[in-house]
Amino acid sequence: MGVAGSVVPVGPRWQRARQIARAAAIGTGATAAAVVATGGVLLGQARQARRTIPMAEAPPPRCDGVYGVKLPGPPLTMVILGDSSAASYGVHRRRETLGALLATGLSRRLRRQVRLHRFAVVGSLSAGLKPQVESALEHRPDIAVILIGGNDVTNRTPPGLAVRYLVDAVRALRAAGCQVVVGTCPDLGAIQPIQPPLRWLARRWGRQLAAAQTVAVVEAGGWTVSLGDLLGPRFAAEPTRMFAWDRFHPSAEGYAVAAAALLPTVISALGAGQERRPVLGRGEGVRSLPQAAQEAARHAGTEVSGTQVRGRDRGPAGRWAQLRRRAFFGVGAVPQSGSTADSPTLEGTA
């Protein structure tokens, strides 16, 4: 799909998102820009990374079906959209996929059946979200989880353009009454096959896109969770456990960590979370949306959602946003081989 055909008009909110993308040159921004002035180094490293990271082979396992089939009441419908991380490339069993982990955790927490449909496509850019959304809307979803952005970084899609495609998707889902949670662009600087200085620049690009995604998604009525370098520290300590065989996509344990970060926000977006706590944890609280977006880009597992202050959505610096640290909220252990406790009833698949 081309990227020139569905550009929306640029207004103040898009300008704000672009400003955030520019302002989010965090950490090694200026240093990286100086180091990578020689384009030949980057090109050589990019070629080496492509040789090191194997191409996708077999598709990820299907996870569509109904979870918690013995629970009473009509099922919630959840859809998973996005790229290979949403599709759970890198694992071999249905129960290890991000979708299955989220559906199982949601069913357990809410004591309700969850009907899951996955439309994520390996290799997808933000420009590929439109057909996924159109397919998802046929099932009248209650909640959509979107993971997107990594391929936009590696393909150097302009951040403003990638964000426009994402917000088009969020708006279409919200207009249909579906709640939306977006796991923002991960920190590609945590991927070991990518060497410095390309690693530094990939980190900068990813954080810029993640911050811009946060501003635009919250403005459109969605929720975001920063994935950032969620797996980075643990990958460095346990690379064979946290990442799959290609050293690029998460392993089963890596997807479990990502699901643990996303699940509480999914629950809150559905209106089933606990009431707002009178005492917030360290690093939590109300910020302007631009400030919240920059903080979230630096700290993995950070939830950002719209809120009000004295009955108003906006302040002098823009929309108000609630910042929460919600990583590592338990989704339950990954079922052991042969377990059927939370196995889905599969719907018609080819």
Protein Blocks (a to p, Z undefined) as FASTA:
>chain_A
ZZklmcccddfklmmmmmmmmmmmghjlmmmmmmmmpmklmmmmmmmmmmmmccdfbdcd
dfbdcehklbgcjddddddeddfklnopaiabfklpmklmmmmmmmmmnopacddddfbd
ehiafklmmmmmmmmmmnopabdcddehjlmmmnopafklmmmmmmmmmmmmmmnopacd
ddddddfklpmklccfklmmmmmmmmmmmmmmmmmmmmnopacddfkjmlmmmmmmmmml
mpcfkomaccfklmmmmmmmmmmmmmmmnopaccddfbdcehiacddfklmmmmmmmmgh
iacddddeehiabdfkoccdddddfehiaebjaddehiaklgccddddZZ
